[in-house]
């Protein structure tokens, strides 16, 4: 009896923590979605989940390959992607992305995909690659649609794979995070880069090192992630209204409509102890998404709520760190809490650093750095990683940890585009701040960046902050000295960039606002600072 009472007390404590950190269904702000209404009590999250964190694409791809190899007749595989390269190897010896998915379809699994149609390849996007992965899957009996139901200059940026097993539903799994099924992602802790690399700024070399994170989710939250896919799949509007795309559909014999999906399976049973909330961004657009007629900004709203509760530490890994409107949320937390420490890990250089593509990245980040410095001073550290050879590591991860209680991993970056304009998908989870899953995520990332570290020391926010900043300063000093003597441990250096000339800053800021980081909010929302 005492054990039962103890378990009830733990469950009540976990529910109270989830209710404190997570959005309610009304706070999600999207009355058109059924993602929360499917539960009898309308709770906007699930409990009883297990999460495995895959740091690096090589780890994630190996796990995905194992799951897809188990798929057979009657099973369901669903995926969304920003870019898909059919020949990308999931392990050094294969299979490739295309081989794994098509083999599953040939064994009788129902394989469905939604991939962003994308812009032309000459603009460094992935139109041809995304079409080719769809062709291979459809030849095997599955269906993969090229989806351009986005705002002008927008993209579908969600990265999701869901596997539902007909004969063993206890094994249902979903993968969600920042890693696309494409070239350059299969890197590991050594950060020597993916042998199948995309071309990036020359500073990253021929095999750009790549840092990324994906979650493996088991338990009831899998059904919420599946529901997100189903909402997009069942959208009745045409995949594109562009006449050029319509002509291409005829030329390439693309499938124009999705076949009906099978009825959803029952919600997976409990697999762990974590509460998980699925968060999305959808813009308001015409024609409207039937599942988000006024859009959805639950990612932005979740950050606003979580950062309002921050007291001790904020840790972010982000590809961009743009947008003063978003940075105000971070600077407000620093100004409110004099003991708060904040560490942000970003790439040292843009992925494309040409005369036109590079300056807008700097123009977007400059005002953010000023805001954070003014609010937090030496309690803020913005750092960038490199590998043991001194090559910068491109940070593509989208990770947030607040007070070791709330964490979020997904496809969204800390900018207006991700919070208002593109489609995005993330999963937040909460746990006990003393040794729980959220703290373990922070410590794992800290140990990678420090190349070690005492876990007991790193648990303390001040000691953790001091360890990261002192390591970064030591490595930076070693480089400035001409790399004399032994290289100090650690992979991080302080982030810095050269200021833009006034003449460049003017056009770069305009291009940043219009194309790089558009804002899909209404004028009233912008004026009121609302998300």
N, C-alpha and C positions, 0 to 999 in steps of 0.2 A: 504493500500500500504506500509506503514511504517513497519507493522508487517511482510509482505512478504520479504522486504529488510533485516529486522533484521534476519529472518530465513535463508536467503541466506548467510548472513555474518557468522552466526553460522556454517552452513554447510561447507563454505569455510575454516573456521578455523579448523573444525574437520578433513576435508580432508588433510589440510596441516600437522596437527599433525600426522595423520596416515601415510602419506608419509614420514615424518621425522623418525618415529620409526620403521615402518614395513619394511620387505623385499619387493623389487620389484619382479616381476616374474623371471627376469634374475638373481637376487641375490639369489633366491631359489636354483638355480643351478641344476635343474632337468628338462631337456627338454622333458622327456618321459611322464610326468604326464599331465593330462588335468585339474587338479584342478583349475588352474588359467585361462586357455584358454577357459573355458566354458563361461566366461563373455566377452561381445563384445569388451570391451576396454582392456582386459587382466589384469585388476587390481588384485593384489594378496591377496586381503582381501575383506570383505563385510562390509557394513554399515547397520544401522537400526536394530541392534540386542539388545536383552535384556539378561542379565546374572543374575542368582541367585547363590550365593556362598553357598555351603553346607559344613560347617565346621563340621567334624565328620561323621562317617559312619551311625550312627543312623538317622541323619537328611537326608542324601542322600537316604538311603534305604527306609525310609518312603515315600519320594517323588517318588521314582521309583515304589514302590508298588501302589501308587495312580494312576500313569500313566498306568501301566500295567493292572490295574483293569478296565480301560476305553476302552481298546483295543478290537476290535471286527472284524467281517467279513470284508475283504477287506483291513484291515490295515496292516502295515508292521513294524516288529520289527527286528532290526539288532543289534548284539552285538559282541564285541571282548573282550577277557579276557586272563590274564596270568594264573590265577587259578580260578576255579569255584567249589564251594561246593554245591551240590544240596540241602542239608538239612539246609543250613544257613537261619535263619529266617530274613525276611526283617523288621518285627516289632515284639515286644514281643509275640503277639498272632498269628503270621503268616500273610501272607503265607510265605513259604520257597521260595528260589530262583527257585527251580524246579517247585513248585506248581504255582507260578506266571507266569512263562514262558509257562508251559504246558497248563495252563488254557487259556491263550491267544491263543495258537495254536488250542485248542479244540473249541474255539468260532469262529474260522475261520480266525484268523490273520495269516499272513505268517511270521513265526519266523525263523530267520537264525542266526547261531552263528559260530564264528571262535575262537577256544581256543587253546592255545599253547599245543602241545602234551606233552612236558616236559620230564625231565629225570626220572629215577626210584625213587620211593617213599623212598627208603632207603637212598637217598641223600637229603632228606628233601624237595623234590619238590612235585609234585601233579599229577602224571601220572594217578592213579586210579580215583581220584576225577574228573579230567577233562574228562575222558572217561565216567564216570557215568552221568554227567550232559548232555552230548551229547546223551546218550541212552534214557534218560527220554524225552528229547525234540523230538527226532525222533519217539518215540512211540506215541507221541501226534500229529504227522503229520508235525512237523517242521523239520529242518535240522541243525545239529551242527557238524562241521568238526574239527578234531584234526589236527592242522597245524604245521608241522615241517619244513617249507620252510625257514630255517634260516642258518646262518653261523655256523661252528663248535663251540660248547660251547655257542651258542647264544640262544636267546629266543624271542618270540613275547610278548611284554610287554605292548601293548596298552590296555587301559581300556575305553570302549566306549559302550554306548547304544543309539540307534536312534529309535524314534517312529514317523512314518508318518501316519496320519489319513486320510483315503479316503474321509470321509464325512465332516471333519472339518480341512482342511489343516492349518488354522490359529492357530491350537493348536499343530502343529508339534514341537517336542522337541528332544534335544540330551543332554546326560550326558557324560562329559569327564573330566578326572583327574587322580588321583592316586589310587582310591579305587576299588579293585577287588570284585567280587561277591562271597565272600568266608568267612571262619571262621576268627575270631578275629577282623573284621573290624567294627562291630556294637557297637562302643563305643560312648559316648557323652561327654559333657563338664565336667562332674564329673570325667571322666577318671577312672572308676572302672573296665573297661575292658568288652569285649564281653563274655557273658556266654558260647558261643560256641567258645572256644579258641584253637589256635594252640600252640604246645609246643615251647617255646623259651628259651633263656638263663635263668637260675634260678633266676637271679636278678629281672626279670620282674614278677615273681610270677605265680600262677596258671591261673590267668586271666590277661594277659598282657595289661596294658593301651595302647591305640593306638590313635595317632593323625594323621588325614588325611583330605584331601580337594578334593571336586569334584565340577565342574561347571554344572549348568543347563542352557542350551543355547536355546534361541528361536529367530527365525528370519532367514534371508538368510544364516547365517553361518551353519545352520543345513544341508543344501545341500552339503557344503564342507566336513563336517564330514561324511555324508552318502557316498560321492564320495570316501573317503578314504577307507571305508569298501568295496565298490564295486570293487575298484582296486584290493584289495587282493582276494576277492571272485572269480573274473574272471581270476585270474592267471591260465594259463592252465597247469603249471607244476604239477607233482604228489605231493601230500601232504607230502610225505616222500620218500626218496630213500634208506632208511635203510631196509635191508632184514628182520631184526627182526620185524620192524614195519609192513612190508607187511604181514608177517605171522600172526601178531596179528590182523591185519585188517580182515583176513579170520576167525580167531578164534572167534573174538568178533563181527563179521558181521558188521564192521564199513562201513559207506558209503564212497566211495573212491573219488567221484566227486560231486561237488556242482550242484544242479539243477539251470538252468538259473533264474536269478532274474527278477522280473517284470521291465518294463521300468521305469526309474526314474520319479518321479512327478516333477511338476514345482517348482522352487525355492520358499521357503516360503516367504510370504510378510513381510514387515517391522513390527517389534514388539517393537522397542525401539530406542535408539540413539547411541548405542555403535558400534565402528568399531572393528571387530574380525578377526584375522589371524590364520588359521589352520597351524600348524607346525608339521613336521614328521622327524623321523630318519629311514632310510633304509640303510643297508650296501651294498656295492658292493659284489656280490656273484656269484657263478656258481652252477646251471643255474641262469641267471640274472632275476630279477624281470622285467617283461615287462613294468611296470609303473615307473621303476627306474633302468635302466640298469647299470648306474654308481653309483647307490645309491642316497640317498638324506640326506643332513645334514642341513636342514633348521632350526632345533632347535638350533644347535650349531651356525649357522650363525646369527640367530636372537639374541642370547645372545651377540655375538661379536658386533653387531651393537648397541644394546641397551646399553651395558656397555660402549661403546665408547662415548655415550651421557650422561652418569651418571655425575651429578654434586653435588648433595646434599645428597642422601641416596640410599643405596642398602640394601634390606631386603630379605633374603633367608631362606626357610625351606627345608631341604634336608635330605635324608636318609643316605648319605655316606660322601659327601664332600671329594672326592678323586681326584687324577690325577694332578700332577704339571702342565701338559700342559694346563689343564683347569683353574687351579688356577692362572696362569700367566695373564689370562684375567681379573681376579678380582684384582690382585696385581697391574697391570698396571693402572687400574682406580684409585686405592688409591694413587699411586705415582704421577699420573697426576693431581689429584684434591685434594689440601691440606685441603679443607673443607668437603670432603666427609666422611660420617659416614656409617659404614657397620655392620649389625647385621646378624648373621647366627645361626639358631636354628637346632641342630642335636641331634640324640639320644645319651645318655651318654654311652651306651654299644651296641655292635653288637647284632643282634637278635640271633645268634648262637655263643656262647663264649667258645667253646671247645679248647683243646690244639692245634688243627690244624686249626679250623675255625676262632678263635679269632685273632691271630697275624696278618694275612694278612690285616684285617680291620685297625689295628693300623698302619701297614706299609704303607698303602695307604694314611692315613690321616696326618701322621707326616710331610712330606715335604710341604703339603698344609698349615698347620698351621704356619710353619716357614716362608714361602713366605709371607703370609698375615701379620704376625707380623712385618717382616722386612719392608714391604711397608707402613703399616698403623699405627703401634704402638698402642697407646691407642685409636685410632679411629676405631678399629676393636674389635668386641665382638663375641665370639663363645659360645653359651649358650645351656643348655639342660634342658628339663622340667621334673617335677615330679608331682604326684598327692598329695592330702592333706595328705595322709598316708606316704608320702616320697618314694613311689615306682616310679622308673623311668618310664616315658612315652615314648613309642617307637615312634619316628617321622618317619612316612612313607610319609608325605606330600611332594609335589614337587611344591613349590610356590616361585615366584620371584616378587618383586616390586622394580621399579627403579624410583626415583624422583616423585613418586605419579602420573606419567603419563602412564607408561607401566607396565603391569603385565602379568605373564604367569603362568598357572596352567596346569599340565599334568602328564604324566607317567614317564617323564625323570628325572634322577638324574644328579647332577653336577659331571659327571665323563666321562671317555673315552668310557666306554661301552654304556652309554645312548646317547652319542653324535656321535658315529661312528658304533657301532657293533650290537645292537639289534634293533628291530622295536619299535618305540616310537610314541606317539601322544600327542600333547599339543595344547592349545588355548591361544593366547595372545590377550590382549585388551588394548585400550588406552582411556583416558578420561581427562577432565580438572583436573589439579593437585590441584585445590582448591575446595574440597568437592565432587569430582567425584567418580566413582565406584572403581577406583584403590586405592585412598586414603582410602575409606571406608573399603576396604579389609584389608589394613595394620592396620588401627585403630581397626578393629574387632579382629584381631589376637593379637594385642598388649594388648587389654583389657582382653582377655582370659589369656594371660601369666602373666599379672600384677594383675589379679583378680579385675579389675576396672581401674580407671584412668580417668583423665580429658581430654576429647576429644580436647578441645581448646589447651591445653598444648602439647598433643601428636602430634598435627599437625606439630609443628616445629621440624625439623630433630634433632637438638642438644638436645632439651628437651626430645624428644622421646628416643634418644640414652641414655641420662643420666638416664631417668626413668627406662629403662630396665636394664642397668648395675648396678645401685645402688640397685634395687630390688634384683637382682641376688646375689650381694655381701652380702646384709643383710641376705638373706635366707641361704647362705653358711656359714656365721659367726654364725648364730643360730645353725646350725647343728654341727659346730666345737666346740661350747660351750657345747655340750651335750644336746641340745634342751631344755635349761632352759628358763623359761618364755614363754610368748605368741609367737606363731609362726608368723613371719612377713608375710604380704600379698605377694602374688606372687607365681609363679610356676617354675621360671627359676633359674638355678645355673650355674656358670661358668663351661664350659667343660674342663676337664683335664683327662689325662690317664697316667698310669705308663709307662716309657720308656721300649722298648724291649731290652733284652740282645743282644749283638752283634751276638752271634751264632744263636739266633732265628731270628733276623732281616734279616740275609742273606737268609735263606730259605723262610721266610715269604714274603720278597720282590719279590723273584722269583715266588712264587705261586700267589701273587697278580697280577703281570704283565701278567702271562700266563692264569689264570683261572678267577680271580675275576674281573679284570678290563681290558679286552683285548682291543687292538687298531686296528680297521679295516682300518685305513688309509694306503696308500702306503708308501714306504720308502721315496719317494720324498716329499710327503705331511708332513710326520713326520719331515723330515729335515728342511722344510720350515716353519713349525708351522702352516700349512694350514688346514682348516676344510671345 
